[in-house]
Amino acid sequence: MPTPPGALVMSQSRSSSLSYSASRAWLVTGCSTGLGRALTEELIAAGHRVVATARDATALSGLSGNSDQLLRLRLDVRDPASARAAVDDMLDAFGRVDVLVNNAGYGLQGALAGCGNSRPDACVSLVHAGCAVRLPG
């Protein structure tokens, strides 16, 4: 089946790095560690433009990429003004948002019974808030 014009085609090579058919502008939340950080590093290596976000922007300082390719921003997805500012900054820098990866979250370690109701509720509210981010267009 032929690939539609403008479609994103992803493949994995033997070297285990991701390659894409066209450069895209990605907004990735939760890039301080784990999956978000690893995805951001792969996207940059593949030549994409990435807005990497975290609640603590200083945690993004180790990400390498030039200013034409990587924008590091503070973003708390529970705060609508923070989300709007991140999207506005991305539009100013890259002119568009092609892909949104909502990876924001935080871990809850320890016995669930001993942590009370507020900590699990905070985890769930973070995931729900991230789902409500609206992009222009």
C-alpha positions, 0 to 999 in steps of 0.5 A: 500500500502506498504511503499517503503524502505527508504521512509520518513513516517510522522504521527501526534500523538494525542500529536500533535508532529511529528514522522518519520519512520527514522532519516534524516538530514534536512537543514532548512532556515529561522529558526529565528522565525515562521514556520522554528523555529517551524519545527526545534524544532519538528524535533529535538524532533523527533530525526532528525539532523538539520542544522538551518539557519538564516541571523542572526545566533545569533537569533538561540541561543535559539534552544536547541539540542546537537552538534550531532543533531543541527548545527546553521549557518548563511545563506543568500540564496541570497548569493551563497557563503553563501549557498555553505558554509552552505551545505559544513558545513552540509556535514562535520557535518552530511555527507549528506542532506536528506531534504531541507526546503526553508523557508527563507523570511522576512515580509513587513509590512505597506502600499505597496503604501508607501514603494517604489519599492525596498522593495517588490523587495527585498522580491521577490528576496529572495524567488527566490534566495532560489529556486536556492540553488543546493545540491550535488548529 
